[in-house]
Amino acid sequence: MPLSDHEQRILDEIEKSLLQEDPGFARRDPVSAADRRKRARLGVFSFVAGVAGLLLFFSTSLVIFGVLAFAAMVLGIVLLARSVTSAPSPAGLLQGSRERAGRFFTEWEDKVKERRKKD
C-alpha cells in the first residue's frame, strides 16, 4: 500500500530536516553491505555450531554443552536477524526503495484481485 500524499509530505519534511541538521550522518551508510554479509555468515556459523553443540549435549549429557549450544543458537539467530534488518536507510536511498515497494505491493494486490475474480 503506497503512502498517502500527506504521509509522503511528512516523510519528505523529516528527510529535509535531517539533511539540514547533519548532512554527513544522512548520507553515511550505517552498515555496509559487506558488513551485513559478514554478520550473516557469522550468524549462520554460530547457529550451526550451536546445533552441533546441542548434539554433543545429547550424547554426553553435560549441561554446560547444552547451555553453550543454546547461547550460540540464540546469538546466531540475533546476528542473522540484525544483518537482514540493518539495511541502510539514508534519506537519498529511501526514495527508490519506497517506489519499488509501492510498485511491488500494487502489482501483488492486482494479482490477488485477478485470482479472486477467477474463483
Buried (B, 14 or more C-beta within 10 A) or exposed (E): EEEEEEEEEEBEEEBEEBBEEEEEEBEEEEEEEEEBEEBBEBBBEBBEBBBEBBEBBEEEEEEEBBEBBBEBBEBBBBBBEBBEEEEBEBBEEBEEEBEEEEEEEEEEEEEEEEEEEEE
